[in-house]
Amino acid sequence: FDSPDIPNKLPRELTVGAVYTVKDSENSVLSLNVEANPLFDDGPRYNLGAELLYARFIALRIGYLRSTRDYTESLLNLSDETSISDSRIWTRKGITFGLGVRFGNVEIDFARAPRREPDLNSDEKLRLDDHDSILSFSFNAKF
Protein backbone atom coordinates (compact mmCIF):
# COMPACT_ATOMS: atom_id res chain seq x y z
CA PHE A 1 0.00 0.00 0.00
CA ASP A 2 1.19 3.52 -0.71
CA SER A 3 -0.44 5.22 2.28
CA PRO A 4 1.50 5.29 5.58
CA ASP A 5 -1.86 4.92 7.39
CA ILE A 6 -2.34 1.40 5.98
CA PRO A 7 0.05 -1.29 7.24
CA ASN A 8 1.96 -3.24 4.60
CA LYS A 9 1.73 -6.54 6.45
CA LEU A 10 -1.32 -8.69 7.04
CA PRO A 11 -1.59 -10.16 10.53
CA ARG A 12 -0.39 -13.75 10.86
CA GLU A 13 -1.92 -16.31 13.18
CA LEU A 14 -1.24 -19.90 14.08
CA THR A 15 -4.28 -22.00 14.93
CA VAL A 16 -3.95 -25.48 16.42
CA GLY A 17 -6.98 -27.74 16.54
CA ALA A 18 -8.32 -31.25 16.86
CA VAL A 19 -11.56 -33.09 16.08
CA TYR A 20 -12.78 -36.22 17.85
CA THR A 21 -15.60 -38.29 16.34
CA VAL A 22 -17.77 -39.53 19.21
CA LYS A 23 -20.25 -41.46 17.08
CA ASP A 24 -20.21 -42.34 13.39
CA SER A 25 -23.21 -44.39 12.37
CA GLU A 26 -24.99 -44.90 9.09
CA ASN A 27 -27.47 -42.15 9.93
CA SER A 28 -25.46 -39.57 11.92
CA VAL A 29 -22.05 -38.33 12.97
CA LEU A 30 -21.34 -36.59 16.29
CA SER A 31 -17.99 -34.77 16.56
CA LEU A 32 -16.30 -32.60 19.17
CA ASN A 33 -13.65 -30.04 18.27
CA VAL A 34 -11.25 -27.66 19.93
CA GLU A 35 -8.95 -25.04 18.45
CA ALA A 36 -6.66 -22.46 19.98
CA ASN A 37 -4.38 -19.65 18.92
CA PRO A 38 -1.35 -20.34 21.13
CA LEU A 39 0.10 -16.82 20.97
CA PHE A 40 -1.94 -15.30 23.81
CA ASP A 41 -0.55 -11.74 23.68
CA ASP A 42 -3.98 -10.22 24.35
CA GLY A 43 -5.42 -13.11 26.39
CA PRO A 44 -6.50 -16.65 25.53
CA ARG A 45 -8.23 -17.29 22.21
CA TYR A 46 -10.00 -20.60 21.68
CA ASN A 47 -13.09 -22.32 20.27
CA LEU A 48 -14.84 -25.40 21.63
CA GLY A 49 -17.68 -27.04 19.77
CA ALA A 50 -19.83 -29.97 18.81
CA GLU A 51 -21.48 -30.87 15.52
CA LEU A 52 -24.24 -33.36 14.88
CA LEU A 53 -24.52 -34.28 11.20
CA TYR A 54 -27.86 -35.99 10.77
CA ALA A 55 -28.58 -38.14 7.72
CA ARG A 56 -25.45 -36.63 6.14
CA PHE A 57 -27.77 -33.77 5.23
CA ILE A 58 -28.36 -31.41 8.20
CA ALA A 59 -25.63 -30.17 10.55
CA LEU A 60 -26.45 -28.71 13.97
CA ARG A 61 -23.59 -26.93 15.71
CA ILE A 62 -23.07 -25.45 19.18
CA GLY A 63 -19.95 -24.14 20.82
CA TYR A 64 -18.16 -21.60 22.95
CA LEU A 65 -15.87 -18.90 21.57
CA ARG A 66 -13.32 -16.69 23.31
CA SER A 67 -11.34 -14.29 21.14
CA THR A 68 -9.38 -11.13 21.91
CA ARG A 69 -8.18 -8.42 19.54
CA ASP A 70 -6.68 -4.97 19.79
CA TYR A 71 -9.04 -2.54 18.02
CA THR A 72 -9.03 1.23 17.67
CA GLU A 73 -12.52 2.71 18.05
CA SER A 74 -14.03 6.18 18.31
CA LEU A 75 -15.47 6.72 21.77
CA LEU A 76 -17.86 9.49 22.77
CA ASN A 77 -17.67 10.94 26.28
CA LEU A 78 -21.32 11.58 27.20
CA SER A 79 -20.53 14.06 29.98
CA ASP A 80 -18.83 16.62 27.72
CA GLU A 81 -19.63 15.15 24.26
CA THR A 82 -15.98 14.92 23.21
CA SER A 83 -14.84 12.10 20.97
CA ILE A 84 -11.51 10.28 21.04
CA SER A 85 -9.96 7.36 19.17
CA ASP A 86 -8.92 4.76 21.69
CA SER A 87 -6.97 1.56 21.17
CA ARG A 88 -7.85 -1.22 23.58
CA ILE A 89 -8.43 -4.94 23.83
CA TRP A 90 -11.88 -6.11 22.75
CA THR A 91 -13.11 -9.56 23.78
CA ARG A 92 -15.67 -11.73 22.03
CA LYS A 93 -16.87 -14.59 24.24
CA GLY A 94 -19.97 -16.69 24.59
CA ILE A 95 -22.15 -19.36 23.07
CA THR A 96 -22.15 -19.89 19.30
CA PHE A 97 -24.58 -21.93 17.26
CA GLY A 98 -25.18 -22.80 13.67
CA LEU A 99 -27.18 -24.78 11.18
CA GLY A 100 -25.99 -26.24 7.90
CA VAL A 101 -27.78 -28.01 5.07
CA ARG A 102 -26.09 -30.02 2.32
CA PHE A 103 -27.66 -30.82 -1.07
CA GLY A 104 -25.15 -32.94 -2.99
CA ASN A 105 -22.21 -30.61 -3.66
CA VAL A 106 -23.97 -27.50 -2.32
CA GLU A 107 -23.75 -26.39 1.33
CA ILE A 108 -25.71 -23.58 2.98
CA ASP A 109 -24.70 -22.46 6.49
CA PHE A 110 -26.12 -20.03 9.04
CA ALA A 111 -24.24 -19.13 12.24
CA ARG A 112 -24.41 -16.77 15.22
CA ALA A 113 -21.45 -15.60 17.32
CA PRO A 114 -21.39 -13.21 20.30
CA ARG A 115 -20.63 -9.51 19.98
CA ARG A 116 -17.31 -8.00 20.97
CA GLU A 117 -16.96 -5.84 24.05
CA PRO A 118 -14.03 -3.69 25.20
CA ASP A 119 -12.03 -4.38 28.33
CA LEU A 120 -12.97 -1.49 30.61
CA ASN A 121 -10.89 0.43 33.11
CA SER A 122 -12.21 0.24 36.67
CA ASP A 123 -13.75 3.75 36.56
CA GLU A 124 -15.44 3.43 33.14
CA LYS A 125 -19.02 2.82 32.13
CA LEU A 126 -19.78 2.09 28.52
CA ARG A 127 -22.94 1.87 26.43
CA LEU A 128 -22.61 -0.04 23.17
CA ASP A 129 -25.20 1.06 20.62
CA ASP A 130 -24.19 -0.82 17.48
CA HIS A 131 -22.22 -3.88 18.54
CA ASP A 132 -24.69 -6.72 18.07
CA SER A 133 -24.11 -10.43 17.70
CA ILE A 134 -22.60 -11.56 14.44
CA LEU A 135 -24.96 -13.42 12.14
CA SER A 136 -23.41 -15.04 9.11
CA PHE A 137 -24.73 -16.85 6.07
CA SER A 138 -22.57 -18.76 3.62
CA PHE A 139 -23.14 -20.65 0.40
CA ASN A 140 -20.59 -23.14 -0.92
CA ALA A 141 -20.76 -25.16 -4.15
CA LYS A 142 -18.15 -27.74 -5.19
CA PHE A 143 -17.88 -28.68 -8.83
N, C-alpha and C positions, 0 to 999 in steps of 0.2 A: 504494500500500500504506500502511496505517496504522502499521505497526511501523517504528521507526527502524533495526532490524536488517536490513530488507529494502530494497535500493536501489530507487528509483522509476524508474530508467532501465534499459532493456535495452541490452546492449552492441551497438554498431554495427560492422560490418565491411564492407570493400570487397574484393571478389574479382575479379580480372582473369584471364581465361582464353582459350584458343584450342584449336580442334580442327582437325586436318589429316587428311583421308581419303587414306590411302596407296593403297588398292585398293577399288574398288566394282564388283563383278561381279554377274552375275545370281544367283550362289549365295552370295556372302559379301561382307562389308564389313570392312576393317581400318582403324581410326582410331587416331591418337595424340593425346593431349591434355596440356595443361599449364595449371595455374592457380596463382595466387599471391595472397597478401594483402600488398599493398605497404607497409603500415604495420608495420615490423619492430621494434616497441618491445621485444619480448621475444625477438628472434631471428627468423631467416627462417622463413616458413611457406609451403609450397608442396606441390603434388601433381603427379606425372608419371604417365602411364598409357597403356595400350594396350587396345583392345577389338577382339575378333574376333567379329563377328556372323555366324554360320553359318546358311545357309538361312533367314535372316530369322526364326529361331526360337530359337536358342540363342546366348547371349552369354557369352564367356569374357573375363575382365578380369584384368589384372595391373598393378601400379604401385608407386610409391614415395611415401611420405607423410612430411612433416616439419612438425610443428605444435608451437607453444609456447603455453602459457597460464600465468597466475598463479593458483594454487590455494592455499587454506588447508586444511591437513590436520592431524589429530591425530597426533602422533608420540610413541612410547613409548621412553624411554631404558632400555635393557635393564640397564645397570649399576646404576641405583638405582630402576628401575621408576617413574619420574616420567613424566607425560604433559604435553605442551605442544601448543598450536595454533601452527603455523608457516606463514607465507605464503612461498612460493617459486615459482620457475619450474619447471614440469613440461614435459617434452618427450616427444612421441610421434613416433617415427621408425622406418621400416622398410618391408618389403615388404607390400603389400596384394594381395589377390586376391578374385575374385568369380565368381559364376555366375548367369546370368539365363535364364529361359525365358519365351517369349511364346506365348500361345494366343489369337489374335485380339486382343481388346481387354484381355486380362488378362495382367499381368506378375508373375512371382514372382522375387525376387532374394535371393541369399545372399552375404554378404561377410565378410571377416576383415581387421581392421586391428590394428597393433601396440599393445601396452599403453603407458601413460604412465609415465615415470620422472622423479623429481626431479633437478634439478641439485644436485650435492653440493658441500659445502665440502671443501677438501683434506684435512681431518682426520676426515671422517665415513665411517662404514660404515653401510649401510642394507640391511635385509632386507624385501622386499615380500611380504606374505603373500596379499593379495587383489587384486592388480592384474594380472589376466590380459589376454590379447588380447581385443579386442572382436569378437564375432560378432553379425552382424545379419541379420535376415530381414524382407523387406518384400513386401507384396501390394498391387498397384495394378490397379484396374479402371476403364476409361474407358467411359462410356455416352453 
